[in-house]
Amino acid sequence: MFRFAIKAGLAGGAVYYSKQEGIWDENTEKVCERYSTALKPHLDTVKKQIPLDIPALPSSGELCFVTKHYYNEGVKSTFNFIHRLPCYAGQLVKKGSDAIKQALDAQPAEKAAPVAPAAATTKK
């Protein structure tokens, strides 16, 4: 319960902070430019410390396009899955019923072989 409260608090705090920053408003490009400008000095210091070449940040227009594209693809895929869900459920039920039928058909064949009763030898 405590872990859930912490996770819910962190998620709520992230949503509240992002709302205060204006990420959910119409000016997302301005927010992206503001963050890229704020992060540029930090990236420069990291570039000096790490000898690897770090690729340049994409422009805000490219970032917005890519974000919208992948969001839309995710929505399309989700609705495609929901649209095909009855078909998937039918296939799953068919496989399950076939497996059950196969298991039931295999049981009588195993029991069909009569087991010879042990001969009772009683001498009096």
C-alpha positions as a LaTeX table, in Angstrom:
\begin{tabular}{lrrr}
\hline
Residue & $x$ (\AA) & $y$ (\AA) & $z$ (\AA) \\
\hline
Met1 & 0.00 & 0.00 & 0.00 \\
Phe2 & 2.89 & 2.32 & 0.86 \\
Arg3 & 4.60 & 1.57 & $-2.48$ \\
Phe4 & 1.38 & 2.36 & $-4.34$ \\
Ala5 & 1.06 & 5.66 & $-2.49$ \\
Ile6 & 4.62 & 6.60 & $-3.43$ \\
Lys7 & 4.11 & 5.64 & $-7.08$ \\
Ala8 & 0.78 & 7.49 & $-7.25$ \\
Gly9 & 2.37 & 10.53 & $-5.64$ \\
Leu10 & 5.25 & 10.54 & $-8.11$ \\
Ala11 & 2.91 & 10.12 & $-11.08$ \\
Gly12 & 0.60 & 12.85 & $-9.79$ \\
Gly13 & 3.55 & 15.14 & $-9.14$ \\
Ala14 & 4.88 & 14.56 & $-12.65$ \\
Val15 & 1.50 & 15.36 & $-14.21$ \\
Tyr16 & 1.08 & 18.46 & $-11.99$ \\
Tyr17 & 4.58 & 19.72 & $-12.79$ \\
Ser18 & 4.15 & 19.10 & $-16.53$ \\
Lys19 & 0.82 & 20.96 & $-16.43$ \\
Gln20 & 2.48 & 23.89 & $-14.65$ \\
Glu21 & 5.26 & 23.94 & $-17.24$ \\
Gly22 & 2.74 & 24.13 & $-20.08$ \\
Ile23 & 3.52 & 20.80 & $-21.71$ \\
Trp24 & $-0.18$ & 19.98 & $-22.10$ \\
Asp25 & $-1.02$ & 23.38 & $-23.63$ \\
Glu26 & $-0.86$ & 24.41 & $-27.25$ \\
Asn27 & 2.65 & 25.90 & $-26.94$ \\
Thr28 & 4.58 & 22.64 & $-26.77$ \\
Glu29 & 7.14 & 23.89 & $-29.28$ \\
Lys30 & 7.97 & 26.82 & $-27.00$ \\
Val31 & 8.39 & 24.47 & $-24.04$ \\
Cys32 & 10.66 & 22.19 & $-26.08$ \\
Glu33 & 12.79 & 25.14 & $-27.21$ \\
Arg34 & 12.99 & 26.42 & $-23.63$ \\
Tyr35 & 14.18 & 23.04 & $-22.34$ \\
Ser36 & 16.68 & 22.57 & $-25.16$ \\
Thr37 & 18.09 & 26.04 & $-24.44$ \\
Ala38 & 18.28 & 25.25 & $-20.73$ \\
Leu39 & 19.98 & 21.87 & $-21.34$ \\
Lys40 & 22.52 & 23.14 & $-23.87$ \\
Pro41 & 25.15 & 24.25 & $-21.28$ \\
His42 & 24.84 & 20.91 & $-19.47$ \\
Leu43 & 25.23 & 19.01 & $-22.73$ \\
Asp44 & 28.33 & 21.04 & $-23.55$ \\
Thr45 & 29.96 & 20.10 & $-20.23$ \\
Val46 & 29.06 & 16.45 & $-20.78$ \\
Lys47 & 30.54 & 16.60 & $-24.30$ \\
Lys48 & 33.80 & 17.91 & $-22.83$ \\
Gln49 & 33.95 & 15.11 & $-20.24$ \\
Ile50 & 32.98 & 12.28 & $-22.60$ \\
Pro51 & 35.14 & 11.83 & $-25.70$ \\
Leu52 & 32.22 & 10.41 & $-27.72$ \\
Asp53 & 30.27 & 12.43 & $-30.24$ \\
Ile54 & 26.74 & 13.05 & $-29.00$ \\
Pro55 & 24.28 & 13.67 & $-31.83$ \\
Ala56 & 22.58 & 17.04 & $-31.97$ \\
Leu57 & 19.13 & 17.39 & $-30.50$ \\
Pro58 & 16.41 & 17.37 & $-33.14$ \\
Ser59 & 14.67 & 20.63 & $-33.90$ \\
Ser60 & 11.38 & 21.22 & $-32.16$ \\
Gly61 & 9.45 & 20.83 & $-35.42$ \\
Glu62 & 11.02 & 17.43 & $-36.10$ \\
Leu63 & 10.46 & 16.34 & $-32.52$ \\
Cys64 & 6.80 & 17.35 & $-32.60$ \\
Phe65 & 6.28 & 15.56 & $-35.93$ \\
Val66 & 7.93 & 12.35 & $-34.75$ \\
Thr67 & 6.02 & 12.42 & $-31.45$ \\
Lys68 & 2.70 & 12.93 & $-33.20$ \\
His69 & 3.50 & 10.25 & $-35.77$ \\
Tyr70 & 4.34 & 7.56 & $-33.20$ \\
Tyr71 & 1.39 & 8.56 & $-30.99$ \\
Asn72 & $-0.96$ & 8.22 & $-33.97$ \\
Glu73 & 0.58 & 4.86 & $-34.93$ \\
Gly74 & 0.05 & 3.65 & $-31.36$ \\
Val75 & $-3.59$ & 4.74 & $-31.41$ \\
Lys76 & $-4.14$ & 3.05 & $-34.79$ \\
Ser77 & $-2.53$ & $-0.18$ & $-33.60$ \\
Thr78 & $-4.60$ & $-0.16$ & $-30.41$ \\
Phe79 & $-7.86$ & 0.27 & $-32.29$ \\
Asn80 & $-6.80$ & $-2.37$ & $-34.83$ \\
Phe81 & $-6.21$ & $-4.81$ & $-31.96$ \\
Ile82 & $-9.59$ & $-3.93$ & $-30.41$ \\
His83 & $-11.24$ & $-4.39$ & $-33.81$ \\
Arg84 & $-9.70$ & $-7.87$ & $-34.19$ \\
Leu85 & $-10.19$ & $-8.89$ & $-30.55$ \\
Pro86 & $-13.30$ & $-11.05$ & $-31.23$ \\
Cys87 & $-11.38$ & $-12.93$ & $-33.93$ \\
Tyr88 & $-8.43$ & $-13.46$ & $-31.59$ \\
Ala89 & $-10.77$ & $-14.61$ & $-28.82$ \\
Gly90 & $-12.51$ & $-17.04$ & $-31.18$ \\
Gln91 & $-9.18$ & $-18.51$ & $-32.28$ \\
Leu92 & $-8.10$ & $-18.89$ & $-28.66$ \\
Val93 & $-11.37$ & $-20.60$ & $-27.70$ \\
Lys94 & $-11.06$ & $-22.95$ & $-30.70$ \\
Lys95 & $-7.50$ & $-23.90$ & $-29.74$ \\
Gly96 & $-8.58$ & $-24.48$ & $-26.15$ \\
Ser97 & $-11.57$ & $-26.61$ & $-27.10$ \\
Asp98 & $-9.45$ & $-28.62$ & $-29.53$ \\
Ala99 & $-6.87$ & $-29.25$ & $-26.82$ \\
Ile100 & $-9.57$ & $-30.34$ & $-24.38$ \\
Lys101 & $-11.16$ & $-32.65$ & $-26.97$ \\
Gln102 & $-7.79$ & $-34.16$ & $-27.77$ \\
Ala103 & $-7.08$ & $-34.73$ & $-24.08$ \\
Leu104 & $-10.48$ & $-36.35$ & $-23.54$ \\
Asp105 & $-10.10$ & $-38.56$ & $-26.60$ \\
Ala106 & $-6.69$ & $-39.73$ & $-25.41$ \\
Gln107 & $-7.97$ & $-40.74$ & $-21.96$ \\
Pro108 & $-10.36$ & $-43.57$ & $-23.03$ \\
Ala109 & $-7.69$ & $-45.08$ & $-25.26$ \\
Glu110 & $-5.40$ & $-45.36$ & $-22.27$ \\
Lys111 & $-8.16$ & $-46.85$ & $-20.12$ \\
Ala112 & $-9.38$ & $-49.20$ & $-22.89$ \\
Ala113 & $-6.49$ & $-51.60$ & $-22.34$ \\
Pro114 & $-7.81$ & $-53.96$ & $-19.66$ \\
Val115 & $-5.56$ & $-54.52$ & $-16.76$ \\
Ala116 & $-5.29$ & $-58.18$ & $-15.86$ \\
Pro117 & $-6.46$ & $-58.73$ & $-12.32$ \\
Ala118 & $-3.99$ & $-60.29$ & $-9.99$ \\
Ala119 & $-4.66$ & $-64.00$ & $-9.60$ \\
Ala120 & $-5.77$ & $-64.73$ & $-6.13$ \\
Thr121 & $-4.05$ & $-67.75$ & $-4.79$ \\
Thr122 & $-5.59$ & $-68.84$ & $-1.60$ \\
Lys123 & $-4.89$ & $-72.29$ & $-0.31$ \\
Lys124 & $-6.71$ & $-73.84$ & 2.54 \\
\hline
\end{tabular}
